[in-house]
Amino acid sequence: MLIQTVALKDVKFYALHGYYPEEQLTGNHFLVSIEVTFNHSGDTENLLHTVNYEVLNTIMREEMANTQKMLETVVKKMLDRVLESYPFLLSIEVGIKKMHPPMPGEINHSFVQLHYTAE
């Protein structure tokens, strides 16, 4: 059995997600990744037999534009939408890096991720 992976990695966004009101005013840069796996159909020239990463990008853009307090909420909404669009997936991994979160110390990024595995 062949397992195929389709992914978008570290797609850059500027968004207003954040728990504190000032974060929702000033915003921050985020890097979003979605990776999915599924059984390879053998038909490599038919978009209906794969995951269209343009759909993944649309899901990312729409959810990043919808301000939330918690990145956990954003990640869960993205994962749910990917699974709804492609119910045949074996696994989905969605992660968001918040670049240089506003707290003491030199922090490159914070990170929230969810992983789904089909039963």
C-alpha positions, -999 to +999 in steps of 0.1 A: +000+000+000+013+035-009+006+064+014+006+098-002+014+131+017+002+165+006+013+195+027+017+233+029+044+242+053+051+275+071+026+296+052+031+332+065+002+352+078-003+385+097-033+380+120-049+394+152-051+362+172-042+365+209-056+361+243-049+396+254-069+426+239-036+444+229-026+413+209-059+416+190-051+452+182-014+449+172-015+415+156+015+392+150+031+371+123+022+334+122+035+304+102+008+278+095+014+242+083-011+215+073+000+180+063-024+152+053-019+115+043-042+092+024-041+060+003-025+067-030-049+059-058-024+054-086-040+081-107-015+109-104-031+132-130-066+135-116-072+162-090-103+143-077-080+115-065-058+137-043-059+166-019-059+200-036-035+222-017-053+252-030-082+241-008-058+238+022-046+273+015-081+287+014-089+270+047-058+285+062-065+320+049-102+320+060-094+308+095-065+331+100-087+360+091-112+350+118-097+364+150-097+340+180-082+343+215-066+309+214-045+293+187-060+260+198-093+272+185-079+282+151-060+248+147-091+228+156-113+248+131-088+242+103-085+205+111-123+201+112-127+218+078-099+197+062-115+165+074-150+177+062-135+185+028-116+152+026-132+125+047-109+098+033-078+111+050-057+088+071-041+116+091-041+153+094-016+175+112-022+212+117+002+235+134+006+273+140+037+290+150+033+325+166+065+344+158+082+363+186+053+361+211+051+392+233+067+379+265+101+383+282+130+366+266+141+360+231+115+335+219+116+325+182+080+312+183+053+295+203+036+265+187+002+248+188-005+216+169-033+190+165-029+156+150-058+135+137-056+098+129-084+079+113-098+049+133 
